[in-house]
Amino acid sequence: MFNRTRSSRIATALAAVLPLAGCGLVSESGSGDERTIVVGTTSAPSVLDPAGAWDGSWELYRNVYQTLLYYPSGSTSPQPDAAEKCEFTDTSSRTYRCTLKEGLKFSNGNALDAKAVKASIDRIMTVAENGVKTGPAGLLGSLDKVTTSGDLTVTFHLNKADTTFPFVLGSPATSLVDPEQYPADSLREGNSIIGSGPYLLESYEKGAKSVLVKNPGYKGAADLENNGVTIRYFTDSTKMVSALEDKDIDLILRGLTAEEIVELDSKGAKTEKKLALIEGTGAEIRYLVFNPKDARANNPAVRKSVAQIIDRDVIAREVYQGTVEPLYSMVPAGVAGHTTDFFDIFGDPDTQKAAEILSDAGITAPVKLTLWYTTDRYGSSMATEFKEIKRQLDASGLFKITLKSSPWADYQQSYQKGRFPVFGRGWFPDFPDPDNFIAPFVGEQNALGTPYDVPEITDTLLPTSRKEADRGAVTKQFARAQEIIAEDARLIPIWQGKQYIAASQDIAGIENSLDPSTIMQMWHLHRKTSW
């Protein structure tokens, strides 16, 4: 039968603690079955070089590259991995020092020492300065310089207090690479990876699969419970579900449509496929971005009228069939500082209020807008979602919407170059803190390629919050930041996702595998010895 289980989370930080219950879901570890576990997903890597990706590529990076810190199962606090220890050495949270474990090596035998760590971090900024805007340089805005002392000591000198910096070092953004194999000023080419993580990338077929095998030279905190994992990449979720049912894959991590989730659930009593559907609170959000380079998108009245019309409940109920929740701020529910400012300001959808906003600004309806979405990054439901947004806006009589779409590789390049007037984005947090739902989207240089100058947030609220070591004590600053964003309506949140994983019931370890950003640490997966 199909067994659906519900997971629980550490609500304040969306830590991926997925305790499972029910027949077949509690097992012994260390299975004697050595068959490679096969994971299916619609989130393929954009590039293999961590200096060039701030997206779902991190799923692969987490498993083949090493970072100084990482998140143990169930924890929202980063702990040492390649590092022996890390700590702030001053009272102002501006000097952060890490001491490396001895004897670390990359997969090609070269030393992973302090020099390599410095080179890995420095090149993120250099590559970005040389025109690669798709990398994670935006997460290193507080970093001034990196220095080394001997072979094992690395010191990060920050240009301002930043208690969130350890979170960045615990994310795949700061994956460590061999400076002899990864150019200092450009991305590495080819289909191979030189890392020091739990797995080696044995082979890679772009857009098809990654074959991971156990790294015999790994010296880190992960305790591998399997000898290898193959990740298969799908562009069609229907084929991915068929592959799971046919036992060609063992687990689906991302990309299930709402219809597929509901169908899998409803088939439970009628099938002998022996599958499990795991549901948990998620940190994924979906939102619209308005580009200030476009005259209409830059008009506050246009943005606010869109915010006034969009019916999130209909999108959540009819497009996603209750598998997502309406979202009324950029910080999702379950994260410290979450508010509902978009509802507080705009209330329920109201075409008359939207018409008054446009009329008061001297704008004659209908307003022509082009909305863009990507066809292959967030699953096929995104097309349906944008058709519903178009329907709502067109039905108001206040807008005439044109929809356009493109594959992720082109889409990412285009929005970074400011080519889209209005576009949809999804976001999975880099680390479990409200800072990561605000900081990446504001400032002249941000993750969206659309400058958003908000001095109160960038110069006051974020710097003030980053001085506070107790991250539960920063709700006031982030409540104000969300209020500003809602008043501007430059970013319009739409929904917050739940986490769904479909798997064969003989796969265990799922409950421990997701880190606080819902990135899968695949070394926890294993086959059951009994169930």
Secondary structure as the mmCIF struct_conf table of DSSP 4:
data_model
#
loop_
_struct_conf.conf_type_id
_struct_conf.id
_struct_conf.beg_label_comp_id
_struct_conf.beg_label_asym_id
_struct_conf.beg_label_seq_id
_struct_conf.end_label_comp_id
_struct_conf.end_label_asym_id
_struct_conf.end_label_seq_id
STRN STRN1 ASN A 3 ARG A 6
STRN STRN2 ILE A 10 ILE A 10
TURN_TY1_P TURN_TY1_P1 ALA A 11 THR A 12
STRN STRN3 ALA A 13 ALA A 13
TURN_TY1_P TURN_TY1_P2 LEU A 14 LEU A 14
STRN STRN4 ALA A 15 ALA A 15
BEND BEND1 GLY A 22 GLY A 22
TURN_TY1_P TURN_TY1_P3 CYS A 23 GLY A 24
BEND BEND2 SER A 29 GLY A 30
BEND BEND3 GLY A 32 GLY A 32
HELX_LH_PP_P HELX_LH_PP_P1 ARG A 35 THR A 36
STRN STRN5 ILE A 37 THR A 41
BEND BEND4 THR A 42 THR A 42
BEND BEND5 SER A 46 SER A 46
BEND BEND6 LEU A 48 ASP A 49
HELX_RH_3T_P HELX_RH_3T_P1 PRO A 50 GLY A 52
BEND BEND7 ASP A 55 ASP A 55
TURN_TY1_P TURN_TY1_P4 GLY A 56 SER A 57
HELX_RH_AL_P HELX_RH_AL_P1 TRP A 58 VAL A 64
BEND BEND8 TYR A 65 TYR A 65
BEND BEND9 LEU A 68 LEU A 68
STRN STRN6 LEU A 69 TYR A 70
TURN_TY1_P TURN_TY1_P5 SER A 73 GLY A 74
BEND BEND10 THR A 76 SER A 77
STRN STRN7 GLN A 79 PRO A 80
BEND BEND11 ASP A 81 ALA A 82
STRN STRN8 ALA A 83 PHE A 88
BEND BEND12 ASP A 90 ASP A 90
TURN_TY1_P TURN_TY1_P6 THR A 91 SER A 92
BEND BEND13 SER A 93 SER A 93
STRN STRN9 THR A 95 LEU A 100
HELX_LH_PP_P HELX_LH_PP_P2 LYS A 101 LYS A 101
TURN_TY1_P TURN_TY1_P7 GLU A 102 GLY A 103
STRN STRN10 LYS A 105 LYS A 105
TURN_TY1_P TURN_TY1_P8 SER A 107 ASN A 108
BEND BEND14 GLY A 109 GLY A 109
STRN STRN11 ALA A 111 ALA A 111
HELX_RH_AL_P HELX_RH_AL_P2 ALA A 114 GLU A 129
TURN_TY1_P TURN_TY1_P9 ASN A 130 GLY A 131
TURN_TY1_P TURN_TY1_P10 LYS A 133 THR A 134
BEND BEND15 GLY A 135 PRO A 136
HELX_RH_3T_P HELX_RH_3T_P2 ALA A 137 LEU A 140
TURN_TY1_P TURN_TY1_P11 GLY A 141 SER A 142
STRN STRN12 LEU A 143 SER A 149
TURN_TY1_P TURN_TY1_P12 GLY A 150 LEU A 152
STRN STRN13 THR A 153 LEU A 158
BEND BEND16 ASN A 159 LYS A 160
TURN_TY1_P TURN_TY1_P13 THR A 163 THR A 164
HELX_RH_AL_P HELX_RH_AL_P3 PHE A 165 LEU A 169
TURN_TY1_P TURN_TY1_P14 GLY A 170 GLY A 170
BEND BEND17 SER A 171 SER A 171
HELX_RH_3T_P HELX_RH_3T_P3 PRO A 172 THR A 174
TURN_TY1_P TURN_TY1_P15 PRO A 179 GLN A 181
BEND BEND18 TYR A 182 TYR A 182
BEND BEND19 ALA A 184 SER A 186
HELX_LH_PP_P HELX_LH_PP_P3 LEU A 187 GLU A 189
BEND BEND20 GLY A 190 ASN A 191
BEND BEND21 GLY A 197 PRO A 198
STRN STRN14 TYR A 199 GLU A 205
TURN_TY1_P TURN_TY1_P16 LYS A 206 ALA A 208
STRN STRN15 LYS A 209 LYS A 214
TURN_TY1_P TURN_TY1_P17 PRO A 216 GLY A 217
BEND BEND22 GLY A 220 ALA A 221
BEND BEND23 GLU A 225 ASN A 227
STRN STRN16 GLY A 228 TYR A 233
BEND BEND24 THR A 235 THR A 235
HELX_RH_AL_P HELX_RH_AL_P4 SER A 237 GLU A 245
TURN_TY1_P TURN_TY1_P18 ASP A 246 LYS A 247
BEND BEND25 ASP A 248 ASP A 248
BEND BEND26 ASP A 250 ASP A 250
STRN STRN17 LEU A 251 ARG A 254
HELX_RH_AL_P HELX_RH_AL_P5 ALA A 258 SER A 266
TURN_TY1_P TURN_TY1_P19 LYS A 267 LYS A 267
HELX_RH_3T_P HELX_RH_3T_P4 GLY A 268 LYS A 270
BEND BEND27 LYS A 273 LYS A 273
STRN STRN18 LEU A 275 PHE A 290
TURN_TY1_P TURN_TY1_P20 PRO A 292 LYS A 293
BEND BEND28 ASP A 294 ASP A 294
TURN_TY1_P TURN_TY1_P21 ALA A 295 ASN A 298
HELX_RH_AL_P HELX_RH_AL_P6 PRO A 300 ILE A 309
HELX_RH_AL_P HELX_RH_AL_P7 ARG A 312 VAL A 314
HELX_RH_PI_P HELX_RH_PI_P1 ILE A 315 VAL A 319
BEND BEND29 TYR A 320 TYR A 320
TURN_TY1_P TURN_TY1_P22 GLN A 321 GLY A 322
BEND BEND30 THR A 323 THR A 323
STRN STRN19 VAL A 324 PRO A 326
BEND BEND31 SER A 329 VAL A 331
HELX_LH_PP_P HELX_LH_PP_P4 PRO A 332 PRO A 332
TURN_TY1_P TURN_TY1_P23 ALA A 333 GLY A 334
STRN STRN20 VAL A 335 VAL A 335
TURN_TY1_P TURN_TY1_P24 ALA A 336 GLY A 337
HELX_RH_AL_P HELX_RH_AL_P8 ASP A 341 PHE A 346
BEND BEND32 ASP A 348 ASP A 348
HELX_RH_AL_P HELX_RH_AL_P9 THR A 351 ASP A 360
TURN_TY1_P TURN_TY1_P25 ALA A 361 GLY A 362
HELX_LH_PP_P HELX_LH_PP_P5 ILE A 363 THR A 364
BEND BEND33 ALA A 365 ALA A 365
HELX_LH_PP_P HELX_LH_PP_P6 PRO A 366 PRO A 366
STRN STRN21 VAL A 367 THR A 374
BEND BEND34 THR A 375 TYR A 378
TURN_TY1_P TURN_TY1_P26 SER A 380 SER A 380
HELX_RH_AL_P HELX_RH_AL_P10 SER A 381 ALA A 395
TURN_TY1_P TURN_TY1_P27 SER A 396 GLY A 397
BEND BEND35 LEU A 398 LEU A 398
STRN STRN22 PHE A 399 SER A 406
HELX_RH_AL_P HELX_RH_AL_P11 TRP A 408 GLN A 416
TURN_TY1_P TURN_TY1_P28 LYS A 417 GLY A 418
BEND BEND36 PRO A 421 PRO A 421
STRN STRN23 VAL A 422 TRP A 427
BEND BEND37 ASP A 430 ASP A 433
HELX_RH_3T_P HELX_RH_3T_P5 PRO A 434 PHE A 437
TURN_TY1_P TURN_TY1_P29 ILE A 438 ILE A 438
HELX_RH_3T_P HELX_RH_3T_P6 ALA A 439 PHE A 441
BEND BEND38 VAL A 442 VAL A 442
STRN STRN24 GLY A 443 GLY A 443
BEND BEND39 GLU A 444 GLN A 445
TURN_TY1_P TURN_TY1_P30 ALA A 447 LEU A 448
BEND BEND40 GLY A 449 THR A 450
STRN STRN25 TYR A 452 TYR A 452
HELX_RH_AL_P HELX_RH_AL_P12 PRO A 455 PRO A 455
HELX_RH_PI_P HELX_RH_PI_P2 GLU A 456 LEU A 461
HELX_RH_AL_P HELX_RH_AL_P13 LEU A 462 SER A 465
TURN_TY1_P TURN_TY1_P31 ARG A 466 LYS A 467
BEND BEND41 ALA A 469 ALA A 469
HELX_RH_3T_P HELX_RH_3T_P7 ARG A 471 ALA A 473
HELX_RH_AL_P HELX_RH_AL_P14 THR A 475 ASP A 488
TURN_TY1_P TURN_TY1_P32 ALA A 489 ALA A 489
BEND BEND42 ARG A 490 ARG A 490
STRN STRN26 LEU A 491 SER A 504
TURN_TY1_P TURN_TY1_P33 GLN A 505 ASP A 506
STRN STRN27 ILE A 507 ALA A 508
HELX_RH_AL_P HELX_RH_AL_P15 ILE A 510 SER A 513
STRN STRN28 LEU A 514 LEU A 514
TURN_TY1_P TURN_TY1_P34 PRO A 516 SER A 517
STRN STRN29 MET A 520 MET A 520
HELX_RH_3T_P HELX_RH_3T_P8 MET A 522 HIS A 524
STRN STRN30 HIS A 526 ARG A 527
BEND BEND43 THR A 529 THR A 529
#
